[in-house]
Every structure is written in C-alpha cells, then in structure tokens.
C-alpha cells in the first residue's frame, strides 16, 4: 500500500519541477532525486522544491546539509517532514 505522504510528495515534485515525462507513481520511494539521470535535477530544482515544501508543509530546511539529507529521496523527505511535524507538536 502506498504511503499517502509519499504519494503527495511525488505529485508535488512532478508539479513543482514540471516533470512532464514523469508520473508520480513512477518515482520510487528510495531512488535518489538528485544525481539520478532519470530526473536530471539540479540546484535550481532543489531550491524550487525547498521553497514549495516549506510553504506546503510549514517546515523549515535550515541549511545545505539538511537540504541534501531531506532531498535524498522521497522516503527521506517524508521522514524529514514527519520528524519536523512531531518536533513542533
């Protein structure tokens, strides 16, 4: 069964980065988002994604290291968001 947060994140990634040739369900939870030839994402994409994530999920990604860890994969991103939500609750 698909994790609802992971599915939401995949749709957000496709929408934010305008990945017209990628369907959300085609993104594996554990595949690297950056450095993967499948997606071809770069630092500008990372910045766009961070801005959207901060707005959508009201989480703050504080620095480049935290961004690298959070954006490692959809699964890592979901874990990051869940951890931040629990910390602020």
C-alpha positions as CSV (number, residue, x, y, z in Angstrom):
1,X,0.0,0.0,0.0
2,X,1.3,3.4,-0.9
3,X,2.1,5.8,1.9
4,X,-0.2,8.9,1.5
5,X,2.6,11.3,2.3
6,X,4.9,9.7,-0.2
7,X,2.2,9.9,-2.9
8,X,1.6,13.6,-2.0
9,X,5.3,14.4,-2.2
10,X,5.7,12.6,-5.6
11,X,2.8,14.6,-7.0
12,X,4.3,17.8,-5.6
13,X,7.7,17.1,-7.1
14,X,6.3,16.4,-10.5
15,X,4.1,19.5,-10.4
16,X,6.7,21.9,-8.9
17,X,9.5,20.8,-11.2
18,X,7.2,20.4,-14.3
19,X,8.4,16.9,-15.0
20,X,6.2,16.4,-17.9
21,X,7.6,13.0,-18.8
22,X,7.4,11.5,-15.3
23,X,4.3,10.3,-13.5
24,X,4.3,10.5,-9.7
25,X,3.7,6.7,-9.4
26,X,6.9,6.1,-11.4
27,X,9.1,7.7,-8.8
28,X,10.5,5.0,-6.4
29,X,10.5,5.9,-2.7
30,X,14.2,5.2,-2.3
31,X,15.7,6.4,-5.6
32,X,17.9,9.4,-5.3
33,X,16.2,12.6,-6.6
34,X,19.4,14.4,-7.4
35,X,22.3,12.9,-9.3
36,X,20.0,10.4,-11.0
37,X,20.0,10.5,-14.8
38,X,16.3,9.7,-14.8
39,X,15.2,13.1,-13.4
40,X,18.2,15.3,-14.3
41,X,17.5,17.6,-11.4
42,X,19.9,20.4,-10.5
43,X,20.5,23.0,-7.7
44,X,17.8,25.4,-9.1
45,X,15.3,22.5,-8.9
46,X,16.4,21.8,-5.3
47,X,15.8,25.5,-4.5
48,X,12.3,25.5,-6.1
49,X,11.4,22.3,-4.3
50,X,12.6,23.6,-0.9
51,X,10.5,26.7,-1.3
52,X,7.4,24.7,-2.2
53,X,8.0,22.2,0.6
54,X,8.4,24.9,3.2
55,X,5.2,26.5,2.1
56,X,3.1,23.4,1.7
57,X,4.2,21.6,4.9
58,X,5.3,24.6,7.0
59,X,8.7,23.1,7.7
60,X,12.0,24.9,7.6
61,X,15.0,23.4,5.8
62,X,17.8,25.3,7.6
63,X,21.0,24.7,5.6
64,X,22.6,23.0,2.6
65,X,23.5,19.8,4.6
66,X,19.9,19.5,5.9
67,X,18.6,20.0,2.4
68,X,20.9,17.3,1.0
69,X,19.7,14.8,3.6
70,X,16.0,15.8,3.3
71,X,16.0,15.7,-0.5
72,X,17.9,12.4,-0.8
73,X,14.8,10.5,-1.8
74,X,11.0,10.7,-1.5
75,X,11.3,8.4,1.6
76,X,13.9,10.6,3.2
77,X,11.8,13.6,2.5
78,X,8.7,12.0,4.1
79,X,10.8,11.1,7.2
80,X,12.1,14.6,7.4
81,X,8.6,16.1,7.3
82,X,7.2,13.7,9.8
83,X,10.1,14.4,12.2
84,X,9.6,18.1,11.9
85,X,5.9,17.8,12.5
86,X,6.4,15.7,15.6
87,X,9.0,18.2,16.9
88,X,6.6,21.1,16.5
89,X,3.6,19.3,18.0
